[in-house]
């Protein structure tokens, strides 16, 4: 069984180790003289001490890394929860917008049906074509449309253009509000 070092020997080795973690030949000889230990015992003690120090530093580094990883994991969980909430909110908003879109489509269908009852198909096509060319209505354009629609008067044509512009503005506002 290995003999334990005396307290004074350990203290001398510790003081020497604090000065330098690596032994020079001169330092070994001095420690042999001070402690009464042989060079192999001193070299062995130094090797064990350095190994313990490295192990302690490694544990400290691993503990720091572990702490950082746990913090990062917590942050990721919080971020994931935030994204999940945003996703739920987005899906809810999407459903609301789909409902609203369906409602607007029903309203548009009602308006189109109402207009279809008042105007014949060829009249609506002529009005739509003119509206697509330009949303503004000049006197000359009204006269052309009276002739092209066969039977509509200028007031009906103006009213139809006004309603189409209003509908287009309402749809654009709805798109901006959603976007």
N, C-alpha and C positions, 0 to 999 in steps of 0.2 A: 504494500500500500504506500502511496506517495506521501511523503512527509509534508505537512503544511508549513508555509512560510511563517516566520515570526512577524509580529506587528511592525517592528522597526524595519525589517526587510521590505515589507509591503509599502510602508510609508516612503522609504528611499526610492523604491521602484516607481511609485506614483508621482513623486516630485520630479524624477528624471523624465517620466513619460509626459508630464505637463510641459516640460521644456521642449521636448522633441519626441515625436512618435516613432522615430527611426533611430536606431543605435549606430553610433560610429564605433570603430575598434577601440578608440581611446575611452569612450563612454562605457563600453562593456568592461574594460579593465578596471575603471574607476568603481563601477558597481560591484564587480567581483570583490574588490578590496573592501568596499563599504558594507556589503551585505554578507559576505562569506559564502555566497552561492557561486556555482560554477557558470561558465558562459552559456552552456546549453540551457540551464534553468532560466537564466535571465532572458535569453532569446525566446524561449518558449513562452515565458510570462508576457513579453512584449507582443508576440504573435496573438496570444489569446486576448490580450487587452485590445488590440487593434480590431480583431474579429468581433469582440463584444461591442465596440464603439460603432463599427460599420452596421452591425445587426440593429443596434439601437437607432441609428440614423435611418436605416431602411424602414424599421417599424414606424418611426415618426413620419417619414415620407409617405408610407402606405396609409397611415391614419389620415394624413392631410388629403391624399388623393381620394380616400374613401369618403371623407367629409365633403369634398368638392363634388364627387359623383352623386352623393345623396342629395346635395343641394340642387345640382343640375337636374336630377330625376324629379325632385319636388317641383322645380320650375317647369319642367316638361309636362308634368301632370296638370299643373295649373293652366298652362298654355293649351293643353289638349282639352281641358274642361271648358275653357273660354271658346275654343273653336267649335266644340260640340254645341255650346249654347248659341253661338252665331249661326251654326248650321240649322239648329231647330228654329231659331227666329227667322232665318231666311226661308226655310220651307213653309213656315206659317205665313210669312208675307207673300210667298209665291202662291199659296192656296188662296189667300185673300185677293190677290191680283187676278188670279184665274176666275174667281167668282165675279169680280168686278168686270173683267173682260167679257164674261158670258152675259152679264147684265147689259153692258154697252152694246154687245152684238145683237141682243134681243131688241134693244131700243132702236138700233140702226135698222134692223129688219122691219120694225113697225113703221119707221119713217119711210123707208124705201117702199114698203107695201102701200102706205098712204099715198106716197107720190106716184106709185105705179097705178093706183086707182084713178088718180087725177089726170095723169099723163099717159099717153100711149108709149109703147116701147120705142118706136123710132124717134119720138120726141125726146125721151130721156137720153137715148144714145147721142142725139145731136147736141143736147145740152151738156152732157158729160164730155164730149169731144171738144166742145168750145171751152169748157171750164179747164180742161187739161192744157189747152193751148195758152190760155191766160185767164187768171181769176178775176181780172177787172173787166168791166162791161162798158164798152163805148156805145154811143147812140147808133153808130154804123153797125156794130156787132149785133145790137138788139134787132135792128131792121133785118139783117141777114138771118138771124135766128127765127124771127116771125115767119119769114118765108120758108126756112128749112124745116120748121116744126109743123107748119101747116095747121094753123088754128090757135096757137098760143098768142096771147097779147103781150105787150112789153112789160106790163106789171107782173104777170105770171113768170116771165123770164127773169126779171129783176129779183123777185121773191125767191125763185129757185136758186139763183147765184148767191144771194145773201145767206140762205140756209146752208148751202154747201160750204161757204167760207166759214160760217159759224161752226159747223160740224168739224171742219178741218182744224180750226183753232182749238176746239175742245179736245180733239184727239192728240194734237201736239202738246197741249198743256198736260194731259194725262201721261203721255210718254215722258215728258220732263220730270213730272212728279215721281214717276216710277224709277227713272234712271238715276 
